[in-house]
Amino acid sequence: MQRQLDAVDIIAQHQVLTCMAPWIENLNFWRLKESGWSERLLKSLYYVTWRHGDQFPDEIEKLWRTIASKPRNISPVLDFLITKGIEDCDSNASTEISGAFATYFSVAKRVSLYLARICPQRTIDHLVFQLSQRMLEDSIEPVLPGGNKGEAGGNFLLEFSQGPPAAQVAALVDSQPHMSPLLVRGSLDGPLRNTSGSLSWRTAAVTGRSVSGPLSPMPPELNIVPVTAGRSGQLLPALVSMSGPLIGVRSSTGSMRSRHVSRDSGDYLIDTPNSGEEGIHSGVAGHPVNAKELRSALQGHQQHSLTHADIALILLAEIAYENDEDFREHLPLLFHVTFVSMDSSEDIVLEHCQHLLVNLLYSLAGRHLELYEVENSDGENKQQVVSLIKYVQSKRGSMMWENEDPTVTRTELPSAALLSSLVQSMVDAIFFQGDLRETWGTEALKWAMECTSRHLACRSHQIYRALRPTVTSDTCVSLIRCLHRCLGNPVPPVLGFVMEILLTLQVMVENMEPEKLILYPQLFWGCVAMMHTDFVHVYCQVLELFSRIIDRLSFRDRTTENVLLSSMPRDELDASGSDMGEYQRMDSRSASEIPPSSANLPVFEGVQPLVLKGLMSTVSHGVSIDVLSRITVHSCDSIFGDAETRLLMHITCLLPWLCLQLSNDLVVGPASPLQQQYQKACSVAANISIWCQAKSLEDLATVFMAYSQGEIKSVDNLLACVSPLLCNEWFPKHSALAFGHLLRLLEKGPVEYQRVLLLMLKALLQHTPMDAAQSPHMYAIVSQLVESTLCWEAQSVLEALLQSCSSLTGSHPQDPGLLSENGLGSDDKLLAPQMSFKARSGPLQFPMGSAFGAGLSMASQGGSTEPGLPPREVALRNTRLILGRVLDNCALGRRRDYRRLVPFVANFGNP
């Protein structure tokens, strides 16, 4: 057939093509596939289409229409075209689309269009199925040498157990040998503070919608030009004139260069606003360097790399122009794949993503407006559609946004804000598809949890947050499972994805009706579990989520308390032999995850100690204060902390912050940050006063009520009123607990608190005796500040300490047996790690560290506190252990899907 067509003249060629149609009518490519004739015949037809498609377009179309008349032929033909495209792409060694690769797009688009004209639904369904496989495409993730101490781009994982970067402290001490480590820390932490006295660790907000904030119109930088309302019949000419032929089978076969660099309007510096947050910079200053451009320079030119899903998208972009209703049921998937691919490094993919989006908008929204004349009075619907089409066309040939991923220190990405705005605009444009927000949200969440590419999964989370669909219990549980699996391999890229999950959970909580949040107790306990993490930035995001949960729960009666207690993670579930427990253990044996611990959960000690942990880092101090302010309630001791000491520790932890607000200059406007902080402090003081009244501590209640009403003006006045009352009520029985926290805060917390902490220590020492066995700890820490600008305050504390110790007689007010029982008999116990769970044998003395894992007798608690493990590993094991118990309390759900969650986690090098 090919030889005859090539040998004869044009008249004979026409006759041969005409005679082929009746013969082709009887072909069944499914049956011919087994014998190998299917591929041979399709190759011949492919060649004929290429050679004679321009001369005899009607005859060639008739051939393919005849093939399409048998619907079972559609899939074999499309599979052949996709496979042919991959082969030609692989053989194209140049960065230019040329030769057989360029020929392919001319033929494949033509053939797919002919098939869709006869059997549109079958053609579209098959291509959409191929497109959906992008979620499962192999994603090669880098193996990170050197563990998880850094990332490309200058990321640094700040951990509670590490404190300031040791190398920085050592270097600064070497250069200034007379400086104490405490002063060195102050010099390092100084640049991290903002004017309000709390650390701002997020990136600066970009114009437009925040990734977790309220939706807003597309930002000005999108350059969407308002279109004046006109007759609906003029919509098509206006669109075609903007971008030229949308269908153009041969117009896209020209030479196209694949540039492996950013094509957006602005490149971003590697030295991002947050890359130096912990004092570590990339070494690149003032020179914009794009990551893809750098890789291209190092590796030389790269070949095109197209997948089956890419080819399917390219073919669908052509078909979408001529079809409308056949695409309706696939809109969520089509929109999702298009949006997550709009930062592709392949120009051919990027261009056809834009073509597909424009053609879908015209075919569906444009024709809907024309045919049904569905329009509001001011023509707003048409303006939305036309403006969106013009915006997408204006970005032709360039990325819609930068290709970037979140990290633990940089979660609010400019590209995510642009993506979110475009998603919202698309939902508004497809106004006639009332359930698009829900169905697209379901698709986005599926990709976010099961996609094999971390980048696409991150983009899916961002799309889900922009859509804000209805929240279900299964959704919450599935995301908690994703967190559990991610913690099995906590390398920096995976922790960056953890931040995405936490941001999504925040939006879910915001989107819930407050009275329904109590139906999701797994969210509360999931937060409690995640508070054990040693990663400071992850901890901050967890507290942000916890704040939103607390705001939507009512603690006025015991209903909330009873529901939470009934769903608290317990060990008894393991003994029941439930399917879920066994399935959790099976999942935990995954190669990428830490083996399960055999430890039992200890007695719950409360949320408060976990929140106090955050006060010890300049990064998390502000959000910890915010959470403490929210849980300043006199009820729910069984949830928040020990009834005997919770109020004491609440006052002890918040008093330095309250003092700091008095030391700030408030001669500013009512809307200033300092004034807002002071108003917040007054509100917290009022809540403490109510709590004191409930405990019959009238004098303390009076003091804090006076603070809330602005009657206390100075730090000295506040401490003079509060200190004797605290000492009379709780000291010396619990003095070690309070002093231990204050000294640890002085050593680890923000530098701006040092002065008020010294004043507070002095005031307390003047009203309580100090045991000689504990005084060396206080002396060792306070003495480091003697040579600083706080020398007078430090010397005053040391003098008060000396007087307090000398006031002791032969018999100590504190029973030595009590000290021994609480783990305070030796010098190295005063600043013991804080825990929120206590051992069954005795009360907990020092908060902070593991909430489900331990009082001071950590060794007795089993596998979660194995001897010799570094604190980071202990925190990680405790977090996963508790999170696993939270999941044990949840219904199993779809068991077959559990192992498919976040599959890319195993692709990264283990820490």
ZAMARGU-4260 file (C-alpha; in steps of 0.2 Angstrom, whole numbers, plus 5000, padded with zeros to 4 digits):
<rodrens>
0) 5000/5000/5000 | 5014/5012/5004 | 5024/5008/4989 | 5009/5010/4978 | 5005/5027/4985
5) 5023/5033/4983 | 5024/5026/4965 | 5009/5032/4957 | 5003/5050/4952 | 4991/5061/4962
10) 4975/5054/4953 | 4980/5036/4957 | 4984/5040/4974 | 4967/5047/4977 | 4959/5031/4970
15) 4970/5020/4981 | 4965/5031/4997 | 4947/5029/4992 | 4948/5011/4990 | 4956/5008/5007
20) 4941/5014/5017 | 4930/4998/5014 | 4944/4987/5018 | 4949/4996/5034 | 4931/4995/5040
25) 4933/4977/5044 | 4949/4979/5054 | 4948/4975/5073 | 4964/4981/5081 | 4961/4972/5097
30) 4961/4955/5089 | 4976/4960/5077 | 4986/4965/5092 | 4991/4948/5098 | 4998/4943/5081
35) 5008/4959/5079 | 4998/4965/5064 | 4990/4979/5073 | 5006/4989/5076 | 5012/4986/5058
40) 4995/4992/5050 | 4995/5007/5062 | 5013/5012/5057 | 5008/5011/5039 | 4992/5022/5042
45) 5003/5034/5052 | 5015/5035/5037 | 5001/5038/5025 | 4994/5051/5036 | 5010/5060/5036
50) 5014/5059/5018 | 4996/5063/5011 | 4987/5072/5025 | 4990/5089/5017 | 4985/5084/4999
55) 4970/5073/5003 | 4964/5079/5020 | 4946/5073/5017 | 4951/5055/5012 | 4963/5053/5026
60) 4950/5059/5038 | 4938/5046/5031 | 4951/5032/5034 | 4952/5036/5053 | 4934/5040/5054
65) 4931/5022/5047 | 4943/5015/5060 | 4934/5025/5074 | 4917/5018/5069 | 4922/5003/5079
70) 4923/5010/5097 | 4935/4995/5102 | 4948/5002/5090 | 4950/5018/5099 | 4961/5012/5113
75) 4973/5002/5102 | 4975/5017/5091 | 4978/5030/5105 | 4990/5018/5114 | 5000/5017/5098
80) 5001/5035/5096 | 5007/5038/5114 | 5020/5024/5112 | 5025/5032/5096 | 5027/5049/5104
85) 5038/5042/5118 | 5049/5033/5105 | 5051/5048/5094 | 5055/5059/5110 | 5068/5047/5115
90) 5077/5047/5098 | 5077/5066/5097 | 5094/5070/5104 | 5093/5089/5101 | 5086/5102/5112
95) 5076/5107/5097 | 5059/5098/5092 | 5064/5093/5075 | 5064/5078/5063 | 5053/5063/5068
100) 5048/5071/5084 | 5041/5087/5075 | 5032/5075/5062 | 5024/5066/5076 | 5015/5080/5083
105) 5008/5085/5066 | 5001/5067/5064 | 4996/5062/5081 | 4985/5078/5084 | 4977/5076/5067
110) 4973/5057/5071 | 4966/5060/5088 | 4955/5074/5082 | 4948/5063/5069 | 4944/5049/5081
115) 4936/5061/5093 | 4924/5068/5080 | 4917/5050/5078 | 4918/5043/5095 | 4922/5058/5107
120) 4918/5050/5124 | 4928/5034/5121 | 4943/5045/5115 | 4942/5057/5129 | 4940/5044/5142
125) 4955/5034/5136 | 4966/5049/5135 | 4960/5055/5152 | 4964/5038/5160 | 4982/5040/5153
130) 4983/5057/5160 | 4978/5051/5177 | 4993/5040/5177 | 5004/5055/5180 | 5000/5053/5199
135) 5009/5036/5198 | 5024/5041/5187 | 5041/5036/5194 | 5048/5051/5203 | 5067/5050/5206
140) 5071/5059/5222 | 5089/5064/5227 | 5098/5054/5240 | 5104/5066/5253 | 5122/5064/5259
145) 5126/5069/5277 | 5109/5066/5285 | 5096/5079/5288 | 5107/5093/5294 | 5104/5104/5279
150) 5096/5106/5262 | 5101/5113/5245 | 5098/5131/5247 | 5104/5134/5264 | 5090/5126/5274
155) 5094/5121/5292 | 5084/5110/5304 | 5083/5118/5321 | 5080/5106/5334 | 5076/5108/5353
160) 5089/5096/5358 | 5103/5105/5349 | 5100/5123/5354 | 5110/5136/5344 | 5121/5129/5330
165) 5136/5123/5340 | 5149/5128/5327 | 5143/5146/5327 | 5144/5147/5346 | 5161/5139/5346
170) 5167/5151/5333 | 5161/5166/5342 | 5168/5160/5358 | 5185/5157/5350 | 5185/5175/5343
175) 5179/5182/5360 | 5186/5171/5374 | 5179/5182/5387 | 5161/5180/5382 | 5151/5167/5390
180) 5140/5155/5380 | 5125/5163/5386 | 5130/5180/5379 | 5136/5172/5363 | 5118/5165/5361
185) 5111/5182/5363 | 5122/5189/5349 | 5116/5175/5338 | 5098/5177/5342 | 5097/5195/5341
190) 5094/5197/5322 | 5080/5185/5323 | 5069/5196/5334 | 5056/5209/5327 | 5050/5225/5335
195) 5036/5217/5344 | 5047/5206/5354 | 5042/5190/5346 | 5050/5180/5332 | 5043/5181/5315
200) 5049/5165/5306 | 5037/5166/5291 | 5042/5173/5275 | 5035/5190/5271 | 5017/5190/5264
205) 5015/5191/5245 | 5002/5201/5237 | 4986/5191/5235 | 4979/5177/5244 | 4989/5168/5258
210) 4990/5149/5256 | 4980/5147/5272 | 4971/5164/5273 | 4954/5169/5266 | 4952/5169/5247
215) 4953/5185/5238 | 4953/5190/5220 | 4968/5187/5209 | 4982/5199/5213 | 4986/5214/5202
220) 5002/5206/5196 | 4992/5193/5186 | 4988/5208/5174 | 4970/5202/5170 | 4963/5216/5160
225) 4944/5219/5164 | 4934/5216/5148 | 4919/5226/5145 | 4903/5217/5143 | 4898/5214/5125
230) 4887/5202/5115 | 4889/5184/5119 | 4891/5180/5100 | 4907/5190/5100 | 4916/5179/5112
235) 4923/5167/5100 | 4931/5180/5088 | 4939/5189/5103 | 4947/5173/5109 | 4954/5167/5093
240) 4961/5184/5089 | 4971/5184/5105 | 4981/5168/5103 | 4979/5164/5084 | 4973/5147/5079
245) 4969/5136/5095 | 4967/5120/5085 | 4981/5123/5072 | 4987/5105/5069 | 5002/5110/5059
250) 5005/5126/5068 | 5013/5118/5083 | 5025/5108/5073 | 5038/5121/5071 | 5055/5121/5080
255) 5053/5124/5098 | 5067/5126/5110 | 5066/5117/5127 | 5074/5129/5139 | 5078/5121/5156
260) 5078/5138/5165 | 5064/5148/5173 | 5054/5158/5161 | 5044/5167/5173 | 5045/5186/5174
265) 5056/5186/5190 | 5069/5174/5196 | 5071/5172/5214 | 5087/5173/5224 | 5094/5157/5232
270) 5097/5168/5247 | 5078/5169/5251 | 5071/5180/5265 | 5072/5164/5276 | 5087/5156/5270
275) 5098/5165/5283 | 5085/5164/5297 | 5096/5154/5308 | 5112/5164/5304 | 5116/5152/5290
280) 5117/5159/5272 | 5121/5151/5255 | 5135/5162/5251 | 5127/5170/5236 | 5123/5188/5239
285) 5114/5200/5227 | 5116/5188/5212 | 5100/5179/5205 | 5103/5161/5202 | 5090/5149/5196
290) 5091/5131/5201 | 5086/5124/5184 | 5099/5135/5175 | 5112/5130/5187 | 5109/5111/5184
295) 5108/5114/5165 | 5125/5123/5166 | 5133/5108/5176 | 5125/5094/5166 | 5125/5102/5148
300) 5110/5102/5137 | 5096/5090/5142 | 5085/5079/5131 | 5066/5081/5131 | 5058/5069/5143
305) 5040/5066/5140 | 5029/5053/5148 | 5013/5045/5143 | 5003/5057/5153 | 5012/5072/5144
310) 5007/5065/5127 | 4989/5062/5132 | 4988/5080/5138 | 4995/5087/5122 | 4982/5077/5112
315) 4968/5082/5124 | 4973/5100/5121 | 4968/5099/5103 | 4952/5089/5106 | 4946/5101/5119
320) 4943/5114/5107 | 4929/5104/5097 | 4921/5096/5112 | 4912/5102/5127 | 4900/5091/5137
325) 4910/5075/5135 | 4923/5084/5146 | 4912/5088/5160 | 4914/5073/5170 | 4933/5074/5169
330) 4935/5092/5174 | 4942/5089/5191 | 4956/5078/5185 | 4959/5089/5169 | 4960/5105/5179
335) 4971/5097/5192 | 4984/5090/5181 | 4984/5106/5171 | 4987/5116/5186 | 5001/5105/5194
340) 5010/5105/5177 | 5010/5124/5174 | 5028/5125/5181 | 5035/5111/5170 | 5052/5113/5163
345) 5046/5106/5146 | 5040/5120/5135 | 5029/5108/5124 | 5020/5102/5140 | 5019/5120/5147
350) 5012/5127/5131 | 4999/5113/5129 | 4993/5115/5147 | 4989/5133/5143 | 4981/5128/5127
355) 4970/5115/5136 | 4965/5127/5149 | 4960/5140/5136 | 4951/5128/5125 | 4941/5120/5140
360) 4936/5138/5146 | 4930/5142/5129 | 4922/5125/5125 | 4913/5124/5142 | 4911/5142/5149
365) 4910/5152/5133 | 4898/5141/5124 | 4888/5139/5140 | 4886/5158/5140 | 4882/5159/5122
370) 4869/5144/5121 | 4860/5146/5137 | 4862/5165/5139 | 4865/5162/5158 | 4871/5179/5163
375) 4868/5191/5178 | 4863/5208/5175 | 4880/5216/5174 | 4888/5203/5163 | 4900/5198/5177
380) 4901/5180/5172 | 4907/5184/5154 | 4920/5196/5161 | 4927/5182/5173 | 4928/5170/5158
385) 4936/5182/5146 | 4948/5190/5158 | 4954/5173/5164 | 4957/5167/5146 | 4966/5183/5141
390) 4977/5181/5157 | 4982/5163/5152 | 4985/5168/5134 | 4996/5182/5140 | 5008/5170/5149
395) 5010/5159/5133 | 5028/5152/5132 | 5032/5156/5150 | 5029/5147/5167 | 5014/5152/5176
400) 5024/5153/5192 | 5041/5147/5199 | 5045/5129/5201 | 5048/5128/5220 | 5045/5117/5235
405) 5042/5122/5253 | 5054/5119/5266 | 5053/5118/5285 | 5058/5136/5286 | 5050/5143/5270
410) 5031/5138/5269 | 5023/5153/5261 | 5028/5152/5243 | 5025/5166/5230 | 5020/5153/5218
415) 5008/5145/5230 | 4999/5162/5231 | 4998/5164/5212 | 4992/5146/5210 | 4978/5148/5224
420) 4972/5164/5215 | 4971/5155/5198 | 4962/5140/5206 | 4949/5152/5213 | 4947/5161/5197
425) 4944/5145/5188 | 4930/5139/5200 | 4922/5156/5198 | 4923/5155/5179 | 4915/5137/5178
430) 4901/5144/5188 | 4888/5132/5180 | 4897/5117/5188 | 4890/5119/5205 | 4900/5104/5213
435) 4917/5108/5205 | 4924/5114/5221 | 4920/5098/5230 | 4925/5086/5216 | 4941/5095/5212
440) 4945/5095/5231 | 4942/5077/5232 | 4954/5074/5217 | 4967/5086/5224 | 4967/5077/5241
445) 4969/5060/5232 | 4985/5067/5223 | 4991/5075/5239 | 4991/5059/5248 | 4995/5046/5234
450) 5006/5055/5221 | 5023/5048/5219 | 5031/5065/5216 | 5034/5076/5231 | 5032/5092/5220
455) 5015/5087/5213 | 5009/5082/5230 | 5014/5099/5237 | 5005/5108/5223 | 4990/5097/5226
460) 4990/5102/5245 | 4990/5120/5239 | 4976/5118/5227 | 4966/5109/5240 | 4968/5123/5252
465) 4963/5136/5239 | 4947/5126/5235 | 4942/5123/5254 | 4930/5109/5251 | 4919/5101/5264
470) 4929/5091/5277 | 4926/5073/5282 | 4932/5062/5296 | 4941/5050/5283 | 4950/5065/5276
475) 4957/5070/5293 | 4962/5053/5298 | 4971/5050/5281 | 4981/5066/5283 | 4986/5060/5301
480) 4992/5044/5293 | 5002/5053/5280 | 5011/5062/5295 | 5014/5046/5303 | 5022/5039/5287
485) 5032/5055/5284 | 5040/5054/5301 | 5047/5037/5297 | 5060/5046/5286 | 5062/5063/5293
490) 5074/5071/5281 | 5072/5089/5276 | 5062/5087/5260 | 5050/5075/5269 | 5049/5088/5283
495) 5045/5101/5271 | 5030/5091/5265 | 5025/5088/5283 | 5023/5107/5284 | 5011/5106/5269
500) 5001/5093/5278 | 5000/5104/5293 | 4995/5119/5283 | 4981/5109/5275 | 4975/5103/5292
505) 4974/5121/5298 | 4963/5126/5283 | 4952/5111/5286 | 4949/5116/5304 | 4946/5134/5299
510) 4933/5127/5287 | 4924/5117/5300 | 4908/5123/5309 | 4914/5125/5327 | 4901/5114/5335
515) 4907/5100/5324 | 4925/5100/5328 | 4922/5090/5343 | 4917/5075/5331 | 4936/5075/5326
520) 4945/5071/5342 | 4959/5063/5332 | 4964/5081/5327 | 4967/5086/5345 | 4977/5071/5350
525) 4986/5071/5333 | 4992/5088/5338 | 4997/5082/5356 | 5007/5068/5348 | 5016/5080/5335
530) 5020/5092/5349 | 5034/5079/5355 | 5044/5083/5339 | 5061/5089/5341 | 5060/5100/5325
535) 5057/5117/5330 | 5048/5124/5314 | 5037/5108/5313 | 5033/5111/5331 | 5028/5129/5327
540) 5016/5124/5314 | 5008/5111/5325 | 5005/5124/5338 | 4997/5135/5324 | 4985/5120/5321
545) 4982/5117/5339 | 4977/5136/5342 | 4964/5134/5328 | 4957/5118/5337 | 4957/5126/5354
550) 4948/5142/5347 | 4934/5130/5341 | 4931/5120/5356 | 4921/5125/5371 | 4928/5121/5388
555) 4913/5129/5398 | 4906/5112/5403 | 4913/5094/5404 | 4906/5088/5388 | 4922/5093/5378
560) 4933/5086/5392 | 4923/5069/5392 | 4924/5067/5373 | 4943/5070/5372 | 4946/5059/5387
565) 4936/5045/5379 | 4946/5046/5363 | 4963/5048/5372 | 4976/5035/5365 | 4978/5020/5376
570) 4989/5005/5377 | 4974/4993/5380 | 4970/4994/5361 | 4986/4984/5357 | 4980/4970/5369
575) 4963/4969/5361 | 4971/4962/5345 | 4961/4973/5334 | 4964/4973/5315 | 4969/4991/5315
580) 4983/4988/5328 | 4990/4974/5318 | 4989/4984/5302 | 4998/4998/5310 | 5012/4986/5316
585) 5013/4979/5298 | 5014/4997/5291 | 5027/5001/5303 | 5039/4987/5297 | 5041/4997/5281
590) 5059/4998/5276 | 5059/5017/5276 | 5052/5018/5294 | 5059/5016/5312 | 5054/4999/5319
595) 5039/5000/5331 | 5043/5002/5350 | 5036/4990/5362 | 5034/5004/5375 | 5018/5007/5384
600) 5010/5024/5385 | 5013/5032/5402 | 5000/5041/5412 | 4994/5057/5403 | 5001/5073/5412
605) 4993/5086/5401 | 4995/5098/5387 | 5003/5112/5396 | 5021/5104/5398 | 5022/5102/5379
610) 5017/5120/5376 | 5030/5126/5389 | 5044/5117/5378 | 5041/5130/5365 | 5046/5144/5376
615) 5064/5138/5376 | 5067/5143/5357 | 5067/5160/5350 | 5058/5153/5335 | 5044/5145/5344
620) 5042/5156/5359 | 5029/5168/5352 | 5017/5154/5346 | 5019/5145/5363 | 5014/5161/5372
625) 4999/5162/5360 | 4994/5144/5364 | 4996/5147/5383 | 4985/5162/5382 | 4972/5152/5374
630) 4972/5138/5387 | 4971/5150/5402 | 4955/5142/5408 | 4952/5135/5425 | 4943/5120/5419
635) 4949/5103/5411 | 4964/5100/5422 | 4963/5082/5416 | 4967/5088/5398 | 4979/5103/5401
640) 4989/5098/5416 | 4991/5093/5434 | 4978/5102/5445 | 4990/5105/5459 | 5004/5114/5449
645) 4995/5120/5432 | 4991/5137/5439 | 5008/5140/5446 | 5017/5135/5430 | 5005/5145/5420
650) 5008/5161/5430 | 5027/5157/5431 | 5028/5155/5412 | 5017/5170/5407 | 5023/5182/5420
655) 5040/5186/5411 | 5029/5190/5395 | 5017/5201/5405 | 5032/5210/5413 | 5039/5213/5395
660) 5024/5222/5390 | 5025/5234/5404 | 5043/5238/5400 | 5039/5242/5382 | 5036/5260/5377
665) 5017/5261/5374 | 5016/5280/5368 | 5010/5274/5351 | 4994/5273/5342 | 4980/5261/5347
670) 4983/5250/5331 | 5002/5248/5334 | 5009/5230/5337 | 5015/5235/5354 | 4998/5242/5359
675) 4990/5226/5353 | 5002/5215/5362 | 4998/5225/5378 | 4979/5223/5375 | 4982/5205/5373
680) 4992/5204/5389 | 4978/5213/5399 | 4965/5200/5392 | 4977/5186/5398 | 4979/5194/5415
685) 4960/5195/5417 | 4958/5176/5413 | 4972/5172/5425 | 4962/5183/5438 | 4946/5172/5435
690) 4956/5156/5437 | 4963/5162/5453 | 4946/5167/5459 | 4940/5149/5455 | 4955/5142/5466
695) 4950/5154/5480 | 4966/5164/5478 | 4958/5181/5480 | 4974/5191/5483 | 4982/5185/5467
700) 4965/5187/5458 | 4966/5206/5463 | 4983/5208/5457 | 4980/5201/5440 | 4963/5211/5438
705) 4973/5227/5442 | 4985/5223/5428 | 4971/5220/5416 | 4963/5237/5420 | 4980/5246/5418
710) 4983/5250/5436 | 5000/5242/5437 | 5012/5252/5427 | 5030/5245/5431 | 5038/5228/5431
715) 5044/5231/5449 | 5027/5234/5455 | 5020/5219/5447 | 5034/5207/5454 | 5032/5215/5471
720) 5014/5211/5471 | 5014/5193/5464 | 5031/5186/5471 | 5026/5184/5489 | 5009/5177/5485
725) 5016/5164/5473 | 5029/5159/5487 | 5016/5158/5501 | 5005/5147/5490 | 5016/5135/5481
730) 5034/5137/5489 | 5045/5128/5494 | 5035/5112/5489 | 5035/5117/5471 | 5049/5129/5470
735) 5061/5118/5461 | 5048/5116/5447 | 5046/5135/5445 | 5065/5139/5447 | 5070/5125/5435
740) 5058/5133/5421 | 5064/5151/5424 | 5083/5146/5423 | 5080/5135/5408 | 5071/5150/5400
745) 5085/5162/5405 | 5097/5150/5397 | 5088/5145/5381 | 5074/5157/5378 | 5074/5174/5369
750) 5087/5187/5374 | 5074/5201/5377 | 5067/5191/5392 | 5084/5190/5401 | 5081/5206/5411
755) 5064/5202/5417 | 5069/5185/5421 | 5083/5191/5432 | 5071/5203/5441 | 5059/5189/5443
760) 5072/5177/5451 | 5077/5191/5463 | 5060/5194/5468 | 5056/5176/5471 | 5072/5173/5481
765) 5068/5187/5493 | 5053/5177/5498 | 5058/5159/5499 | 5073/5149/5505 | 5085/5141/5492
770) 5092/5124/5496 | 5111/5124/5495 | 5110/5108/5483 | 5101/5118/5470 | 5110/5135/5471
775) 5125/5129/5460 | 5113/5128/5445 | 5107/5145/5447 | 5124/5152/5450 | 5131/5144/5435
780) 5118/5151/5423 | 5116/5169/5431 | 5135/5172/5433 | 5137/5171/5414 | 5128/5188/5413
785) 5138/5197/5426 | 5150/5204/5413 | 5135/5209/5401 | 5124/5225/5401 | 5113/5216/5413
790) 5127/5215/5426 | 5118/5224/5439 | 5102/5213/5438 | 5113/5198/5438 | 5123/5203/5453
795) 5107/5207/5462 | 5101/5189/5459 | 5117/5182/5465 | 5116/5192/5481 | 5098/5187/5484
800) 5104/5169/5481 | 5117/5170/5494 | 5105/5178/5507 | 5092/5164/5503 | 5105/5150/5506
805) 5112/5158/5522 | 5095/5159/5529 | 5093/5140/5529 | 5097/5132/5546 | 5102/5114/5550
810) 5085/5108/5545 | 5080/5110/5527 | 5062/5116/5524 | 5061/5104/5509 | 5061/5085/5514
815) 5076/5077/5507 | 5065/5062/5503 | 5054/5073/5493 | 5069/5079/5483 | 5075/5061/5480
820) 5058/5055/5474 | 5056/5069/5462 | 5073/5067/5455 | 5081/5082/5462 | 5094/5075/5473
825) 5108/5078/5461 | 5115/5093/5453 | 5111/5087/5435 | 5092/5085/5438 | 5087/5103/5441
830) 5085/5107/5422 | 5079/5090/5417 | 5069/5088/5401 | 5051/5093/5403 | 5038/5079/5400
835) 5019/5080/5399 | 5017/5062/5405 | 5022/5056/5422 | 5028/5039/5428 | 5015/5029/5437
840) 5026/5029/5453 | 5027/5048/5456 | 5022/5065/5452 | 5031/5075/5437 | 5043/5089/5442
845) 5049/5096/5426 | 5039/5099/5411 | 5045/5098/5392 | 5050/5084/5381 | 5039/5068/5379
850) 5021/5070/5383 | 5017/5051/5382 | 5033/5045/5387 | 5040/5049/5403 | 5042/5057/5420
855) 5059/5058/5427 | 5061/5039/5428 | 5062/5038/5409 | 5071/5022/5409 | 5057/5013/5416
860) 5045/5018/5402 | 5051/5005/5389 | 5056/5006/5371 | 5053/5025/5369 | 5067/5029/5381
865) 5080/5017/5377 | 5097/5021/5385 | 5110/5028/5373 | 5098/5036/5361 | 5100/5055/5357
870) 5086/5066/5363 | 5082/5069/5344 | 5078/5050/5342 | 5069/5049/5358 | 5058/5063/5353
875) 5055/5055/5336 | 5050/5038/5343 | 5039/5046/5355 | 5030/5056/5342 | 5027/5041/5331
880) 5022/5030/5345 | 5009/5042/5351 | 5003/5046/5333 | 5001/5027/5330 | 4990/5025/5345
885) 4980/5040/5339 | 4977/5030/5323 | 4973/5014/5332 | 4958/5023/5339 | 4952/5028/5322
890) 4942/5017/5310 | 4952/5007/5298 | 4944/5015/5283 | 4950/5009/5266 | 4963/4997/5270
895) 4969/4994/5253 | 4974/5013/5251 | 4984/5014/5267 | 5001/5008/5260 | 4999/5020/5245
900) 5000/5035/5255 | 5015/5047/5252 | 5025/5034/5242 | 5039/5046/5239 | 5045/5046/5257
905) 5054/5030/5254 | 5064/5037/5239 | 5075/5049/5250 | 5091/5044/5259 | 5088/5039/5277
910) 5094/5051/5290
</rodrens>
